[in-house]
Amino acid sequence: MTGAPAASVNYFKQYPLCIANYGTTKPLVPKPWATDEWTFWQFTDNGDGTLYGVESLNIDLNYFNGDTAALQQRFDLVDTPIPDPDPDPEPASKKYRVTVPSLKVRKEASLTAAQIGSILLNEVVEEIGANADRTWLHIRKMDGSLTGWSFAAYLQKVTSPVPDPTPDPVPDEEDTNWYRVTSASLKVREDAGLAFNSLGLVYFGELVEKLGATTDGVWLKIRNSDGTLTGWVMSEYLISIHSPLPEEPPSTTPVPDHSDKKWFRVNTATLNVREAPGTTAKILGTVLKNDTIPALDDSSNPNWVKIQRLDGLIGWCSNTYLVSLSDGRPSSIRQSLFPGITYLRTDVTLPRLNVVHVIAIDLQTAKLEFLVTPSPNISNILCSRVTSAFLEEFKLQVAINGGYYSYVDNTLDSTAYCPNGGVPVKVTDYAASRGKVYSPQKTAQPTIFIGPRNQVNINKMDGYVFNAVSGDRVVVDKGIVVKNLAALAPAPRTAVGLSKNARWLTLMVVDGRQADYSEGVTLPELGELLISFGAYTGVNMDGGGSSTMVIKGFDGKARVLNSPIDMGKPGRERPVANHLGLLVKP
């Protein structure tokens, strides 16, 4: 709880304390809890399950702070054996709500199975079966019109009875207190602040009534249309019913997939990209040997191919120096972005569909300069911004999202503190930018130190601190995946890897939570991927909806290389606290 506000600490102290400390003789109890004020201590996560009646060879083992009588009293346990269940009990109804705009229903439990229909956001379906690991559910629409298999990650269990669908009440036109939810789902909290418990959810398109607001308007107290849920929500995810439907904010230009184009590989050291077909046409740029590029037009001129680079540059190349690869996008592509900086993309199918984006940086390249997002006042409270805005603001060529952060309470005036946009957010781990340490707290999380001459060390300072950004945990150590990594579900990931000789830095983003495109990876899988791209040491950074990789486009604007997914919306960037960027000096 180091560095946490006193109000937050006191809030959490009311709950039982569970501690995970490995390799210690007793639990390490944080303040303000007393030494004996803990409930469970997890002392290992690799116990032999067969000794305890389960099949797994790796289970969590915990100590309870008390005797058998205390354990029975706390959890209402009795010594009387549990009676056998009645034979063939009536199966309980299991209902789920769809959490994405559209979810495919397939004939079988497989991404390669034929699609037989779709279910839509907030639609409720009934489970009638599941595969062995419950990654797929056999579902049936409530009206019985569709039965098939859907990916379980995008279905949320409904614990309360599902009412018959009724249309939202239509408020009077002069009533200004009615709002519509604009996010896929929105938590309703006990009070105005992210530290308060969630009471429930309201969903996209649902009407809610405003009952009150904080003085800055950041939080609204609302009641849902049927009166069953009252609490506080963030106002930015609500829109007045009398406002026109909002247009999507201008999004960063995504990189086209070009899966329907022919692809070529460059087989000469340098190949000019010209404004028109012909050796006298203006040279716009170049592509380098082994670059893989899509053809926008390979038929209108017998000797020239119209291509597009990742940065958006479109022009003509002589086909004499191009080797045909495939009629669709290959599973692995490569392009030289800037001197010493190469982009690689790999599509993998096992153990699940995933798209891996990598930027490999030769740290010995001249005129490269790193930047961690600076603080405006040398404190650990920054104004949130999406990664593309960070790249454009500081005129960088490459950027990824950085470390973990938290939101600050509403006592800080967001408009005054962040006049250029964003909201105040707190960097929770060690961070520095160009010689200024603005988040000095040392935590258990690994820190990536980058010196003024681009010397990179992980968890080791080399001279004075220049740039520093912290991650989540080390996943690769001495060329081997770290053992006993947390068994987290597959998710989007951002990672940083360093080669054994410290010459090559790997920036990696794996897309996730997007069925039929990329589902995400576990931490051990992330480690294996880093090793496959030459990492000797690898760090998992902030991931999930934060994972973003951006480059400077030919037009000077940011172009997002991956498919971020904030608030369940593919392609939407999440505003985060800090980032790691790279400047290529002229």
Protein Blocks (a to p, Z undefined) as FASTA:
>chain_A
ZZiafklmmmmmmpccddddehiabdcdddfbdfklcfbdcfbfcbcfklnopabfbdcd
dddeddfklmmmmnopafbdcddddehiacdddddddfbfbdcddfbdcfkbccfbdcde
hiacddfbdcfkopaccdddfklpagcdddfklcccdfbdcddddddddddfklckbccd
fbfbdcddfbecfkbccfbdcdehiacddfbdcfkomaccdddfkopagcdddfklgccf
kbccdddddddddddfklmbccdddfbfbdcddfbecjkbccfbdcdehiacddfbfklp
mkbccdddfkopacdddfklcccfbfcdcfbdcddfbghiacdddddfbfbdcddddddd
dfkbghiacdddddfklpabdcdddfklmmmmnopabdcdddddddddfkbcfklmmmng
cjddddfbdcdeehiafblbccfbdcddddfkopacehiaehjafbdcddfbdcbgghia
cehiacddddddddddddfkomaccdddddehiehiagbjcfklmmmmmmmnopabdcdd
dehjllccddddfkopacdfbdcdeehighiacddfbdcdddddZZ
